[in-house]
Amino acid sequence: MKAPSCKGHKEPCVIRKVKKPGPNQGRLFYVCARPDGPPPIGRCNHFEWSGTREYRDKAAAPVSKKRKK
């Protein structure tokens, strides 16, 4: 899957993983690839969840997204 472009610079984002303990730990997200710094040279505030989830417990099965009819 191609990385989205950040809203501030229109450049490809980088993917990161949530490390903080909690319900989103292990979840992937996209942010601006530029380093910290003052605008417009530095990182913009773009944030986007990737829509995928990495499960730390390999025994855990992903939740089915099938709709009931």
PQR file with spaces between the fields and no chain letter, atoms N, CA, C, O and H, PARSE charges and radii, in Angstrom:
ATOM       1  N    MET     1       0.834   -1.174    0.000 -0.4000 1.5000
ATOM       2  CA   MET     1       0.000    0.000    0.000 -0.0000 2.0000
ATOM       3  C    MET     1       0.886    1.249    0.000  0.5500 1.7000
ATOM       4  O    MET     1       1.866    1.322    0.741 -0.5500 1.4000
ATOM       5  N    LYS     2       0.544    2.199   -0.812 -0.4000 1.5000
ATOM       6  CA   LYS     2       1.307    3.436   -0.934 -0.0000 2.0000
ATOM       7  C    LYS     2       0.981    4.365    0.233  0.5500 1.7000
ATOM       8  O    LYS     2      -0.176    4.503    0.629 -0.5500 1.4000
ATOM       9  H    LYS     2      -0.252    2.139   -1.414  0.4000 1.0000
ATOM      10  N    ALA     3       2.016    4.996    0.774 -0.4000 1.5000
ATOM      11  CA   ALA     3       1.829    5.925    1.884 -0.0000 2.0000
ATOM      12  C    ALA     3       1.079    7.164    1.403  0.5500 1.7000
ATOM      13  O    ALA     3       1.306    7.628    0.285 -0.5500 1.4000
ATOM      14  H    ALA     3       2.956    4.883    0.452  0.4000 1.0000
ATOM      15  N    PRO     4       0.182    7.707    2.242 -0.5600 1.5000
ATOM      16  CA   PRO     4      -0.510    8.937    1.854  0.2800 2.0000
ATOM      17  C    PRO     4       0.450   10.120    1.871  0.5500 1.7000
ATOM      18  O    PRO     4       1.538   10.038    2.441 -0.5500 1.4000
ATOM      19  N    SER     5       0.044   11.207    1.250 -0.4000 1.5000
ATOM      20  CA   SER     5       0.835   12.438    1.274 -0.0000 2.0000
ATOM      21  C    SER     5       0.359   13.301    2.433  0.5500 1.7000
ATOM      22  O    SER     5      -0.830   13.336    2.750 -0.5500 1.4000
ATOM      23  H    SER     5      -0.840   11.274    0.787  0.4000 1.0000
ATOM      24  N    CYS     6       1.303   13.998    3.063 -0.4000 1.5000
ATOM      25  CA   CYS     6       0.926   14.881    4.171 -0.0000 2.0000
ATOM      26  C    CYS     6       0.180   16.088    3.606  0.5500 1.7000
ATOM      27  O    CYS     6       0.395   16.499    2.466 -0.5500 1.4000
ATOM      28  H    CYS     6       2.269   13.969    2.806  0.4000 1.0000
ATOM      29  N    LYS     7      -0.689   16.636    4.424 -0.4000 1.5000
ATOM      30  CA   LYS     7      -1.523   17.763    3.990 -0.0000 2.0000
ATOM      31  C    LYS     7      -0.719   19.059    3.852  0.5500 1.7000
ATOM      32  O    LYS     7      -1.042   19.901    3.014 -0.5500 1.4000
ATOM      33  H    LYS     7      -0.864   16.302    5.351  0.4000 1.0000
ATOM      34  N    GLY     8       0.322   19.221    4.667 -0.4000 1.5000
ATOM      35  CA   GLY     8       1.078   20.468    4.662 -0.0000 2.0000
ATOM      36  C    GLY     8       2.085   20.610    3.540  0.5500 1.7000
ATOM      37  O    GLY     8       2.279   21.710    3.021 -0.5500 1.4000
ATOM      38  H    GLY     8       0.584   18.536    5.347  0.4000 1.0000
ATOM      39  N    HIS     9       2.740   19.502    3.148 -0.4000 1.5000
ATOM      40  CA   HIS     9       3.824   19.581    2.168 -0.0000 2.0000
ATOM      41  C    HIS     9       3.557   18.788    0.892  0.5500 1.7000
ATOM      42  O    HIS     9       4.278   18.927   -0.095 -0.5500 1.4000
ATOM      43  H    HIS     9       2.582   18.609    3.570  0.4000 1.0000
ATOM      44  N    LYS    10       2.526   17.965    0.917 -0.4000 1.5000
ATOM      45  CA   LYS    10       2.179   17.101   -0.240 -0.0000 2.0000
ATOM      46  C    LYS    10       3.309   16.124   -0.551  0.5500 1.7000
ATOM      47  O    LYS    10       3.553   15.795   -1.712 -0.5500 1.4000
ATOM      48  H    LYS    10       1.939   17.853    1.719  0.4000 1.0000
ATOM      49  N    GLU    11       4.003   15.659    0.508 -0.4000 1.5000
ATOM      50  CA   GLU    11       5.092   14.690    0.376 -0.0000 2.0000
ATOM      51  C    GLU    11       4.671   13.380    1.039  0.5500 1.7000
ATOM      52  O    GLU    11       3.814   13.394    1.923 -0.5500 1.4000
ATOM      53  H    GLU    11       3.804   15.926    1.451  0.4000 1.0000
ATOM      54  N    PRO    12       5.255   12.244    0.632 -0.5600 1.5000
ATOM      55  CA   PRO    12       4.892   10.961    1.244  0.2800 2.0000
ATOM      56  C    PRO    12       5.166   10.943    2.753  0.5500 1.7000
ATOM      57  O    PRO    12       6.197   11.428    3.220 -0.5500 1.4000
ATOM      58  N    CYS    13       4.232   10.383    3.487 -0.4000 1.5000
ATOM      59  CA   CYS    13       4.360   10.257    4.944 -0.0000 2.0000
ATOM      60  C    CYS    13       5.217    9.047    5.301  0.5500 1.7000
ATOM      61  O    CYS    13       5.525    8.214    4.448 -0.5500 1.4000
ATOM      62  H    CYS    13       3.394    9.989    3.108  0.4000 1.0000
ATOM      63  N    VAL    14       5.593    8.964    6.570 -0.4000 1.5000
ATOM      64  CA   VAL    14       6.261    7.774    7.102 -0.0000 2.0000
ATOM      65  C    VAL    14       5.280    7.063    8.015  0.5500 1.7000
ATOM      66  O    VAL    14       4.377    7.675    8.585 -0.5500 1.4000
ATOM      67  H    VAL    14       5.342    9.641    7.262  0.4000 1.0000
ATOM      68  N    ILE    15       5.475    5.757    8.141 -0.4000 1.5000
ATOM      69  CA   ILE    15       4.595    4.970    9.003 -0.0000 2.0000
ATOM      70  C    ILE    15       5.287    4.751   10.343  0.5500 1.7000
ATOM      71  O    ILE    15       6.492    4.506   10.402 -0.5500 1.4000
ATOM      72  H    ILE    15       6.208    5.260    7.678  0.4000 1.0000
ATOM      73  N    ARG    16       4.514    4.841   11.408 -0.4000 1.5000
ATOM      74  CA   ARG    16       5.014    4.643   12.771 -0.0000 2.0000
ATOM      75  C    ARG    16       4.071    3.693   13.498  0.5500 1.7000
ATOM      76  O    ARG    16       2.962    3.421   13.039 -0.5500 1.4000
ATOM      77  H    ARG    16       3.535    5.039   11.360  0.4000 1.0000
ATOM      78  N    LYS    17       4.537    3.190   14.648 -0.4000 1.5000
ATOM      79  CA   LYS    17       3.731    2.283   15.453 -0.0000 2.0000
ATOM      80  C    LYS    17       3.576    2.857   16.857  0.5500 1.7000
ATOM      81  O    LYS    17       4.541    3.353   17.438 -0.5500 1.4000
ATOM      82  H    LYS    17       5.438    3.411   15.021  0.4000 1.0000
ATOM      83  N    VAL    18       2.351    2.789   17.408 -0.4000 1.5000
ATOM      84  CA   VAL    18       2.098    3.262   18.765 -0.0000 2.0000
ATOM      85  C    VAL    18       2.840    2.363   19.739  0.5500 1.7000
ATOM      86  O    VAL    18       2.678    1.143   19.716 -0.5500 1.4000
ATOM      87  H    VAL    18       1.567    2.386   16.937  0.4000 1.0000
ATOM      88  N    LYS    19       3.663    2.974   20.606 -0.4000 1.5000
ATOM      89  CA   LYS    19       4.441    2.229   21.597 -0.0000 2.0000
ATOM      90  C    LYS    19       3.857    2.372   22.999  0.5500 1.7000
ATOM      91  O    LYS    19       4.101    1.537   23.870 -0.5500 1.4000
ATOM      92  H    LYS    19       3.795    3.966   20.625  0.4000 1.0000
ATOM      93  N    LYS    20       3.090    3.429   23.208 -0.4000 1.5000
ATOM      94  CA   LYS    20       2.513    3.712   24.522 -0.0000 2.0000
ATOM      95  C    LYS    20       1.507    2.624   24.900  0.5500 1.7000
ATOM      96  O    LYS    20       0.656    2.268   24.085 -0.5500 1.4000
ATOM      97  H    LYS    20       2.892    4.108   22.500  0.4000 1.0000
ATOM      98  N    PRO    21       1.590    2.089   26.124 -0.5600 1.5000
ATOM      99  CA   PRO    21       0.615    1.079   26.554  0.2800 2.0000
ATOM     100  C    PRO    21      -0.810    1.635   26.498  0.5500 1.7000
ATOM     101  O    PRO    21      -1.055    2.790   26.848 -0.5500 1.4000
ATOM     102  N    GLY    22      -1.721    0.810   26.061 -0.4000 1.5000
ATOM     103  CA   GLY    22      -3.114    1.217   25.969 -0.0000 2.0000
ATOM     104  C    GLY    22      -3.801    0.506   24.818  0.5500 1.7000
ATOM     105  O    GLY    22      -3.213   -0.379   24.196 -0.5500 1.4000
ATOM     106  H    GLY    22      -1.522   -0.128   25.777  0.4000 1.0000
ATOM     107  N    PRO    23      -5.038    0.883   24.527 -0.5600 1.5000
ATOM     108  CA   PRO    23      -5.814    0.175   23.504  0.2800 2.0000
ATOM     109  C    PRO    23      -5.265    0.315   22.082  0.5500 1.7000
ATOM     110  O    PRO    23      -5.568   -0.515   21.225 -0.5500 1.4000
ATOM     111  N    ASN    24      -4.468    1.343   21.821 -0.4000 1.5000
ATOM     112  CA   ASN    24      -3.901    1.537   20.471 -0.0000 2.0000
ATOM     113  C    ASN    24      -2.481    1.013   20.335  0.5500 1.7000
ATOM     114  O    ASN    24      -1.881    1.154   19.269 -0.5500 1.4000
ATOM     115  H    ASN    24      -4.222    2.017   22.518  0.4000 1.0000
ATOM     116  N    GLN    25      -1.926    0.413   21.380 -0.4000 1.5000
ATOM     117  CA   GLN    25      -0.551   -0.088   21.312 -0.0000 2.0000
ATOM     118  C    GLN    25      -0.427   -1.086   20.170  0.5500 1.7000
ATOM     119  O    GLN    25      -1.228   -2.012   20.046 -0.5500 1.4000
ATOM     120  H    GLN    25      -2.414    0.298   22.245  0.4000 1.0000
ATOM     121  N    GLY    26       0.595   -0.883   19.335 -0.4000 1.5000
ATOM     122  CA   GLY    26       0.821   -1.758   18.188 -0.0000 2.0000
ATOM     123  C    GLY    26       0.130   -1.284   16.917  0.5500 1.7000
ATOM     124  O    GLY    26       0.390   -1.818   15.839 -0.5500 1.4000
ATOM     125  H    GLY    26       1.247   -0.131   19.437  0.4000 1.0000
ATOM     126  N    ARG    27      -0.740   -0.298   17.026 -0.4000 1.5000
ATOM     127  CA   ARG    27      -1.469    0.199   15.861 -0.0000 2.0000
ATOM     128  C    ARG    27      -0.558    1.101   15.026  0.5500 1.7000
ATOM     129  O    ARG    27       0.259    1.841   15.573 -0.5500 1.4000
ATOM     130  H    ARG    27      -0.951    0.135   17.902  0.4000 1.0000
ATOM     131  N    LEU    28      -0.702    1.036   13.711 -0.4000 1.5000
ATOM     132  CA   LEU    28       0.137    1.800   12.791 -0.0000 2.0000
ATOM     133  C    LEU    28      -0.546    3.104   12.378  0.5500 1.7000
ATOM     134  O    LEU    28      -1.769    3.172   12.257 -0.5500 1.4000
ATOM     135  H    LEU    28      -1.366    0.435   13.267  0.4000 1.0000
ATOM     136  N    PHE    29       0.273    4.133   12.164 -0.4000 1.5000
ATOM     137  CA   PHE    29      -0.256    5.420   11.728 -0.0000 2.0000
ATOM     138  C    PHE    29       0.767    6.123   10.843  0.5500 1.7000
ATOM     139  O    PHE    29       1.951    5.787   10.860 -0.5500 1.4000
ATOM     140  H    PHE    29       1.267    4.077   12.262  0.4000 1.0000
ATOM     141  N    TYR    30       0.299    7.106   10.067 -0.4000 1.5000
ATOM     142  CA   TYR    30       1.150    7.885    9.180 -0.0000 2.0000
ATOM     143  C    TYR    30       1.298    9.304    9.727  0.5500 1.7000
ATOM     144  O    TYR    30       0.340    9.886   10.236 -0.5500 1.4000
ATOM     145  H    TYR    30      -0.662    7.379   10.053  0.4000 1.0000
ATOM     146  N    VAL    31       2.517    9.856    9.614 -0.4000 1.5000
ATOM     147  CA   VAL    31       2.804   11.244    9.976 -0.0000 2.0000
ATOM     148  C    VAL    31       3.726   11.836    8.917  0.5500 1.7000
ATOM     149  O    VAL    31       4.320   11.117    8.114 -0.5500 1.4000
ATOM     150  H    VAL    31       3.295    9.383    9.200  0.4000 1.0000
ATOM     151  N    CYS    32       3.833   13.160    8.933 -0.4000 1.5000
ATOM     152  CA   CYS    32       4.731   13.866    8.018 -0.0000 2.0000
ATOM     153  C    CYS    32       6.164   13.345    8.205  0.5500 1.7000
ATOM     154  O    CYS    32       6.604   13.125    9.333 -0.5500 1.4000
ATOM     155  H    CYS    32       3.350   13.744    9.586  0.4000 1.0000
ATOM     156  N    ALA    33       6.872   13.154    7.114 -0.4000 1.5000
ATOM     157  CA   ALA    33       8.225   12.588    7.166 -0.0000 2.0000
ATOM     158  C    ALA    33       9.304   13.614    7.505  0.5500 1.7000
ATOM     159  O    ALA    33      10.440   13.235    7.790 -0.5500 1.4000
ATOM     160  H    ALA    33       6.514   13.333    6.198  0.4000 1.0000
ATOM     161  N    ARG    34       8.977   14.882    7.479 -0.4000 1.5000
ATOM     162  CA   ARG    34       9.997   15.910    7.759 -0.0000 2.0000
ATOM     163  C    ARG    34      10.393   15.909    9.232  0.5500 1.7000
ATOM     164  O    ARG    34       9.602   15.512   10.087 -0.5500 1.4000
ATOM     165  H    ARG    34       8.054   15.189    7.247  0.4000 1.0000
ATOM     166  N    PRO    35      11.613   16.352    9.530 -0.5600 1.5000
ATOM     167  CA   PRO    35      12.048   16.429   10.936  0.2800 2.0000
ATOM     168  C    PRO    35      11.353   17.587   11.656  0.5500 1.7000
ATOM     169  O    PRO    35      10.787   18.478   11.021 -0.5500 1.4000
ATOM     170  N    ASP    36      11.406   17.560   12.991 -0.4000 1.5000
ATOM     171  CA   ASP    36      10.849   18.667   13.782 -0.0000 2.0000
ATOM     172  C    ASP    36      11.517   19.970   13.380  0.5500 1.7000
ATOM     173  O    ASP    36      12.698   20.001   13.035 -0.5500 1.4000
ATOM     174  H    ASP    36      11.866   16.837   13.507  0.4000 1.0000
ATOM     175  N    GLY    37      10.754   21.029   13.431 -0.4000 1.5000
ATOM     176  CA   GLY    37      11.293   22.341   13.106 -0.0000 2.0000
ATOM     177  C    GLY    37      10.173   23.326   12.869  0.5500 1.7000
ATOM     178  O    GLY    37       9.001   22.950   12.858 -0.5500 1.4000
ATOM     179  H    GLY    37       9.795   21.004   13.711  0.4000 1.0000
ATOM     180  N    PRO    38      10.524   24.587   12.680 -0.5600 1.5000
ATOM     181  CA   PRO    38       9.493   25.601   12.468  0.2800 2.0000
ATOM     182  C    PRO    38       8.848   25.464   11.090  0.5500 1.7000
ATOM     183  O    PRO    38       9.509   25.070   10.129 -0.5500 1.4000
ATOM     184  N    PRO    39       7.559   25.788   10.995 -0.5600 1.5000
ATOM     185  CA   PRO    39       6.897   25.748    9.690  0.2800 2.0000
ATOM     186  C    PRO    39       7.476   26.816    8.780  0.5500 1.7000
ATOM     187  O    PRO    39       7.930   27.831    9.308 -0.5500 1.4000
ATOM     188  N    PRO    40       7.501   26.685    7.502 -0.5600 1.5000
ATOM     189  CA   PRO    40       7.031   25.542    6.725  0.2800 2.0000
ATOM     190  C    PRO    40       8.103   24.488    6.486  0.5500 1.7000
ATOM     191  O    PRO    40       7.849   23.498    5.801 -0.5500 1.4000
ATOM     192  N    ILE    41       9.306   24.687    7.043 -0.4000 1.5000
ATOM     193  CA   ILE    41      10.402   23.750    6.809 -0.0000 2.0000
ATOM     194  C    ILE    41      10.216   22.459    7.597  0.5500 1.7000
ATOM     195  O    ILE    41      10.512   21.376    7.091 -0.5500 1.4000
ATOM     196  H    ILE    41       9.512   25.492    7.599  0.4000 1.0000
ATOM     197  N    GLY    42       9.732   22.564    8.825 -0.4000 1.5000
ATOM     198  CA   GLY    42       9.598   21.402    9.710 -0.0000 2.0000
ATOM     199  C    GLY    42       8.339   20.593    9.458  0.5500 1.7000
ATOM     200  O    GLY    42       7.564   20.867    8.542 -0.5500 1.4000
ATOM     201  H    GLY    42       9.492   23.443    9.236  0.4000 1.0000
ATOM     202  N    ARG    43       8.165   19.589   10.301 -0.4000 1.5000
ATOM     203  CA   ARG    43       7.047   18.652   10.218 -0.0000 2.0000
ATOM     204  C    ARG    43       5.704   19.365   10.374  0.5500 1.7000
ATOM     205  O    ARG    43       5.541   20.202   11.262 -0.5500 1.4000
ATOM     206  H    ARG    43       8.795   19.366   11.045  0.4000 1.0000
ATOM     207  N    CYS    44       4.753   19.035    9.517 -0.4000 1.5000
ATOM     208  CA   CYS    44       3.396   19.560    9.658 -0.0000 2.0000
ATOM     209  C    CYS    44       2.633   18.663   10.639  0.5500 1.7000
ATOM     210  O    CYS    44       3.181   17.668   11.112 -0.5500 1.4000
ATOM     211  H    CYS    44       4.886   18.355    8.795  0.4000 1.0000
ATOM     212  N    ASN    45       1.410   18.993   10.942 -0.4000 1.5000
ATOM     213  CA   ASN    45       0.664   18.231   11.949 -0.0000 2.0000
ATOM     214  C    ASN    45      -0.175   17.097   11.360  0.5500 1.7000
ATOM     215  O    ASN    45      -1.150   16.671   11.977 -0.5500 1.4000
ATOM     216  H    ASN    45       0.964   19.802   10.558  0.4000 1.0000
ATOM     217  N    HIS    46       0.190   16.604   10.174 -0.4000 1.5000
ATOM     218  CA   HIS    46      -0.576   15.517    9.545 -0.0000 2.0000
ATOM     219  C    HIS    46      -0.517   14.248   10.387  0.5500 1.7000
ATOM     220  O    HIS    46       0.555   13.847   10.840 -0.5500 1.4000
ATOM     221  H    HIS    46       0.983   16.950    9.672  0.4000 1.0000
ATOM     222  N    PHE    47      -1.667   13.619   10.595 -0.4000 1.5000
ATOM     223  CA   PHE    47      -1.788   12.344   11.309 -0.0000 2.0000
ATOM     224  C    PHE    47      -2.910   11.554   10.661  0.5500 1.7000
ATOM     225  O    PHE    47      -3.974   12.096   10.365 -0.5500 1.4000
ATOM     226  H    PHE    47      -2.538   13.945   10.228  0.4000 1.0000
ATOM     227  N    GLU    48      -2.663   10.260   10.442 -0.4000 1.5000
ATOM     228  CA   GLU    48      -3.674    9.401    9.824 -0.0000 2.0000
ATOM     229  C    GLU    48      -3.448    7.963   10.257  0.5500 1.7000
ATOM     230  O    GLU    48      -2.343    7.442   10.104 -0.5500 1.4000
ATOM     231  H    GLU    48      -1.798    9.819   10.683  0.4000 1.0000
ATOM     232  N    TRP    49      -4.483    7.301   10.801 -0.4000 1.5000
ATOM     233  CA   TRP    49      -4.367    5.882   11.128 -0.0000 2.0000
ATOM     234  C    TRP    49      -4.228    5.094    9.831  0.5500 1.7000
ATOM     235  O    TRP    49      -4.827    5.453    8.816 -0.5500 1.4000
ATOM     236  H    TRP    49      -5.381    7.724   10.925  0.4000 1.0000
ATOM     237  N    SER    50      -3.444    4.027    9.862 -0.4000 1.5000
ATOM     238  CA   SER    50      -3.230    3.242    8.647 -0.0000 2.0000
ATOM     239  C    SER    50      -4.396    2.331    8.331  0.5500 1.7000
ATOM     240  O    SER    50      -4.551    1.913    7.184 -0.5500 1.4000
ATOM     241  H    SER    50      -2.957    3.736   10.685  0.4000 1.0000
ATOM     242  N    GLY    51      -5.220    2.012    9.314 -0.4000 1.5000
ATOM     243  CA   GLY    51      -6.352    1.122    9.077 -0.0000 2.0000
ATOM     244  C    GLY    51      -5.989   -0.333    9.283  0.5500 1.7000
ATOM     245  O    GLY    51      -6.849   -1.204    9.157 -0.5500 1.4000
ATOM     246  H    GLY    51      -5.094    2.352   10.246  0.4000 1.0000
ATOM     247  N    THR    52      -4.727   -0.618    9.599 -0.4000 1.5000
ATOM     248  CA   THR    52      -4.308   -1.980    9.888 -0.0000 2.0000
ATOM     249  C    THR    52      -3.957   -2.074   11.362  0.5500 1.7000
ATOM     250  O    THR    52      -3.668   -1.068   12.011 -0.5500 1.4000
ATOM     251  H    THR    52      -4.028    0.089    9.702  0.4000 1.0000
ATOM     252  N    ARG    53      -3.986   -3.268   11.870 -0.4000 1.5000
ATOM     253  CA   ARG    53      -3.690   -3.456   13.288 -0.0000 2.0000
ATOM     254  C    ARG    53      -2.729   -4.615   13.428  0.5500 1.7000
ATOM     255  O    ARG    53      -2.984   -5.693   12.890 -0.5500 1.4000
ATOM     256  H    ARG    53      -4.221   -4.084   11.343  0.4000 1.0000
ATOM     257  N    GLU    54      -1.637   -4.422   14.133 -0.4000 1.5000
ATOM     258  CA   GLU    54      -0.716   -5.517   14.432 -0.0000 2.0000
ATOM     259  C    GLU    54      -1.076   -6.036   15.810  0.5500 1.7000
ATOM     260  O    GLU    54      -1.143   -5.266   16.768 -0.5500 1.4000
ATOM     261  H    GLU    54      -1.430   -3.547   14.570  0.4000 1.0000
ATOM     262  N    TYR    55      -1.302   -7.308   15.914 -0.4000 1.5000
ATOM     263  CA   TYR    55      -1.679   -7.908   17.189 -0.0000 2.0000
ATOM     264  C    TYR    55      -0.430   -8.444   17.876  0.5500 1.7000
ATOM     265  O    TYR    55       0.305   -9.261   17.321 -0.5500 1.4000
ATOM     266  H    TYR    55      -1.247   -7.933   15.136  0.4000 1.0000
ATOM     267  N    ARG    56      -0.209   -7.964   19.098 -0.4000 1.5000
ATOM     268  CA   ARG    56       0.956   -8.416   19.860 -0.0000 2.0000
ATOM     269  C    ARG    56       0.798   -9.884   20.249  0.5500 1.7000
ATOM     270  O    ARG    56       1.778  -10.629   20.280 -0.5500 1.4000
ATOM     271  H    ARG    56      -0.805   -7.300   19.549  0.4000 1.0000
ATOM     272  N    ASP    57      -0.418  -10.294   20.541 -0.4000 1.5000
ATOM     273  CA   ASP    57      -0.674  -11.677   20.915 -0.0000 2.0000
ATOM     274  C    ASP    57      -1.019  -12.449   19.653  0.5500 1.7000
ATOM     275  O    ASP    57      -2.105  -12.277   19.100 -0.5500 1.4000
ATOM     276  H    ASP    57      -1.214   -9.688   20.516  0.4000 1.0000
ATOM     277  N    LYS    58      -0.119  -13.288   19.198 -0.4000 1.5000
ATOM     278  CA   LYS    58      -0.333  -14.013   17.940 -0.0000 2.0000
ATOM     279  C    LYS    58      -1.505  -14.979   18.017  0.5500 1.7000
ATOM     280  O    LYS    58      -2.020  -15.412   16.986 -0.5500 1.4000
ATOM     281  H    LYS    58       0.764  -13.428   19.647  0.4000 1.0000
ATOM     282  N    ALA    59      -1.930  -15.321   19.227 -0.4000 1.5000
ATOM     283  CA   ALA    59      -3.073  -16.211   19.388 -0.0000 2.0000
ATOM     284  C    ALA    59      -4.389  -15.468   19.170  0.5500 1.7000
ATOM     285  O    ALA    59      -5.423  -16.092   18.929 -0.5500 1.4000
ATOM     286  H    ALA    59      -1.511  -14.969   20.065  0.4000 1.0000
ATOM     287  N    ALA    60      -4.354  -14.158   19.253 -0.4000 1.5000
ATOM     288  CA   ALA    60      -5.570  -13.367   19.070 -0.0000 2.0000
ATOM     289  C    ALA    60      -5.932  -13.322   17.591  0.5500 1.7000
ATOM     290  O    ALA    60      -5.081  -13.079   16.736 -0.5500 1.4000
ATOM     291  H    ALA    60      -3.515  -13.652   19.449  0.4000 1.0000
ATOM     292  N    ALA    61      -7.188  -13.557   17.311 -0.4000 1.5000
ATOM     293  CA   ALA    61      -7.661  -13.525   15.928 -0.0000 2.0000
ATOM     294  C    ALA    61      -8.254  -12.159   15.637  0.5500 1.7000
ATOM     295  O    ALA    61      -8.925  -11.588   16.495 -0.5500 1.4000
ATOM     296  H    ALA    61      -7.879  -13.755   18.006  0.4000 1.0000
ATOM     297  N    PRO    62      -8.020  -11.618   14.436 -0.5600 1.5000
ATOM     298  CA   PRO    62      -8.623  -10.335   14.096  0.2800 2.0000
ATOM     299  C    PRO    62     -10.150  -10.438   14.076  0.5500 1.7000
ATOM     300  O    PRO    62     -10.702  -11.495   13.768 -0.5500 1.4000
ATOM     301  N    VAL    63     -10.808   -9.367   14.398 -0.4000 1.5000
ATOM     302  CA   VAL    63     -12.270   -9.321   14.411 -0.0000 2.0000
ATOM     303  C    VAL    63     -12.756   -9.308   12.982  0.5500 1.7000
ATOM     304  O    VAL    63     -12.248   -8.555   12.152 -0.5500 1.4000
ATOM     305  H    VAL    63     -10.359   -8.509   14.648  0.4000 1.0000
ATOM     306  N    SER    64     -13.741  -10.141   12.693 -0.4000 1.5000
ATOM     307  CA   SER    64     -14.308  -10.193   11.358 -0.0000 2.0000
ATOM     308  C    SER    64     -15.114   -8.934   11.076  0.5500 1.7000
ATOM     309  O    SER    64     -15.834   -8.438   11.943 -0.5500 1.4000
ATOM     310  H    SER    64     -14.154  -10.753   13.368  0.4000 1.0000
ATOM     311  N    LYS    65     -14.986   -8.423    9.857 -0.4000 1.5000
ATOM     312  CA   LYS    65     -15.710   -7.213    9.483 -0.0000 2.0000
ATOM     313  C    LYS    65     -16.878   -7.532    8.546  0.5500 1.7000
ATOM     314  O    LYS    65     -17.369   -6.649    7.843 -0.5500 1.4000
ATOM     315  H    LYS    65     -14.401   -8.826    9.153  0.4000 1.0000
ATOM     316  N    LYS    66     -17.319   -8.783    8.539 -0.4000 1.5000
ATOM     317  CA   LYS    66     -18.446   -9.162    7.695 -0.0000 2.0000
ATOM     318  C    LYS    66     -19.731   -8.572    8.259  0.5500 1.7000
ATOM     319  O    LYS    66     -19.957   -8.583    9.469 -0.5500 1.4000
ATOM     320  H    LYS    66     -16.920   -9.500    9.110  0.4000 1.0000
ATOM     321  N    ARG    67     -20.559   -8.063    7.374 -0.4000 1.5000
ATOM     322  CA   ARG    67     -21.838   -7.497    7.787 -0.0000 2.0000
ATOM     323  C    ARG    67     -22.888   -8.580    7.903  0.5500 1.7000
ATOM     324  O    ARG    67     -22.900   -9.544    7.137 -0.5500 1.4000
ATOM     325  H    ARG    67     -20.375   -8.054    6.391  0.4000 1.0000
ATOM     326  N    LYS    68     -23.761   -8.408    8.864 -0.4000 1.5000
ATOM     327  CA   LYS    68     -24.896   -9.326    9.007 -0.0000 2.0000
ATOM     328  C    LYS    68     -25.978   -8.887    8.061  0.5500 1.7000
ATOM     329  O    LYS    68     -26.209   -7.693    7.868 -0.5500 1.4000
ATOM     330  H    LYS    68     -23.752   -7.625    9.486  0.4000 1.0000
ATOM     331  N    LYS    69     -26.649   -9.871    7.462 -0.4000 1.5000
ATOM     332  CA   LYS    69     -27.735   -9.558    6.534 -0.0000 2.0000
ATOM     333  C    LYS    69     -29.075   -9.683    7.209  0.5500 1.7000
ATOM     334  O    LYS    69     -30.108   -9.456    6.579 -0.5500 1.4000
ATOM     335  H    LYS    69     -26.461  -10.841    7.619  0.4000 1.0000
